[in-house]
Amino acid sequence: MRKYFSVIIFILLSYVSIYASTVSIEAAKSLKDYNHVEIKGIVTSIPGPFENNIFFIQDGTAGINVYGNGVDFTGLKLRRNQEVIVRGMMYTHKQNREITVESLDSIILLGDGEAITPKPLMTFNVNDNDNQGMLVKTSGKILSVDFPKIFIDDGSGKTMVYIRENTGISDHFAENIYATFCGVIGKYNNEVELWPRSEEDIEITDLIPPEIVLVKVEDDNTIKIFFSEELGQFTPVLNKTVKIKDINISDFEFPGKKTLLLKTSEELPSNGEIYIKGVKDTNGNVSLLRKKTFSKYDVFVLFDEGHGQRAGNADWTINGGFSDFAGEIMKLGYNVFSINENFESEYIDNFDTLILSEPNKPYTNSEIASIESFVNNGGGLFLISDHGGADRNGNGWDAVKVFNEFTPYFLGIRFNSDDLEQFETRDIFDSPFTDNVNSIAVWNGCSIEILDKSVT
């Protein structure tokens, strides 16, 4: 019995020795990796905008990224400017300094603290390592846009603004426009990145009129035009400001905020051209003449790139790990697009096939409803999972878990959390997908359980 109590006392003393006292964030960041530490700070970015297992805090000395190793912080319902105590381990991931915690119990919630004012910086000073983790604000001219990367310079030297996929910030940036960005500073390998938390962190003069994203023939007498942004109040003058070559337009309607639908009195040709000018956005920017070709035989394929496809060491995008896949689709004559934000039915309904490629962030209920509606209305769905445990961003969600939020109920299948390796085999199950396939190999994947035996 005495030995038993001694063990308890030893454990308690060990716990106290790990977290003997609260230190400043600056002092914590000076410690080596794997040192346990307790810090106190004000929340500057809540869980969600970057990942559900990431938030930022700051005190009078510095700021830091709090990372939950398989921990979803959203249940804490943190709010900006709330004071918290964090107990965890110092770690450096891809040169980004962070404190790692293993459970929600490592976060102690306090009351509201003194609001953090973004630190004003020249663009070049954003790159200073001492500012990593801080909430800052900088302004400059946009030099180039390679979304999600935006490079700006106020004359002191350029820096990068990186739009994280969970923020919901869309690509509405253009070169040579002056903009102000607020956000926290992160680092990935050798690149310092300013991460805006939401659209409200960006001040930019909208000078860009709506662009035509795609034109789709709905039937012999209906054509749909989808624009890059919400449209303002304007009335198209049929067969003048809106024209289809050699075809008479008889009527129009706006079925969505970004969509114009045209009706024709004659059957649309197999291939044609449409001309549009005078289209306004909600800020009154008016487009010049826009020309777009269309075909009755156009097939539109959409890749999801807004649910953690770039998390960790992954890059499951049409310009990254799936560039060859996208290229083969284009060789078939199909049009390939990608989306970096949450789904909306108004947009995905314009496509013929939706490809969900290894998501590491769960889909919202409204997104799942949009996917189900899309398929029920004839859209094709192509799912690419990974092996169980392939949680690239440590938020507790791998592609297997993400898909199983809806596939068992909607498609009658479940992705299993196993990890399979199958070297080249010629023993192939006969199906439409394996026509002309001579051999198959799998390097880390999962199996699928068929729940609804009527699924073929």
Secondary structure, 3 states (H helix, E strand, C coil): CHHHHHHHHHHHHHHHHHCCCEECHHHHHCCCCCCEEEEEEEEEECCCCCCCCEEEEECCCCEEEEEECCCCHHHHCCCCCEEEEEEEEEEEECCEEEEEECCHHHEEEEEECCCCCCEECCCHHHHCHHHCCCEEEEEEEEEEEECCEEEEECCCCEEEEECCHHHCCCCCCCCCCEEEEEEEEEEECCEEEEECCCHHHEEECCCCCCCEEEEEEEECCEEEEEECCCECCCCCCECCCEEECCECEEEEEEEECCEEEEEECCCCCCEEEEEECCCEECCCCECCCEEEEEECCCCEEEEECCCCCCCCCCCCCCCCCCHHHHHHHHHCCCEEEEECCCCCHHHHCCCCEEEEECCCCCCCHHHHHHHHHHHHCCCEEEEECCCCCCCCCCCCCCHHHHHCCCHHHHCCEEECCCCEEEEEECCCCCCHHHCCCCCEEEEEECCEEECCCCCC
